[in-house]
């Protein structure tokens, strides 16, 4: 398993890998996580799969429901989410959505919080 994790992380750190994760696999994760209640993501079989959550929030301007797959850090019964947008200088849209509408859901491992 460590070899798979190392290969996945090496790919994610590459220019092509980071683009693929941000622009392609995010959409795949959104589909998989929504249909499996947070049990399956593109990182299945790796330690990353345990840290993937699906954030459900309301759009700040549109008012529409948004679902965003994110990596999290579990701390006890809570989850830490980092709003980094892959290192871009601006915050990701979900950060603005949460500031405007803090009521949200978090789905992971078959459980919605």
Secondary structure, 3 states (H helix, E strand, C coil): CHHHHHHHHHHHHCHHHHHHHHHHHHHHHHHHHHHCCCCCCCCCCCHHHHHEEEEEEECCCCCCEEEEEEEEEEECCEEEECCCHHHCCCCCHHHHHHHHCCCCEEEECCEEC
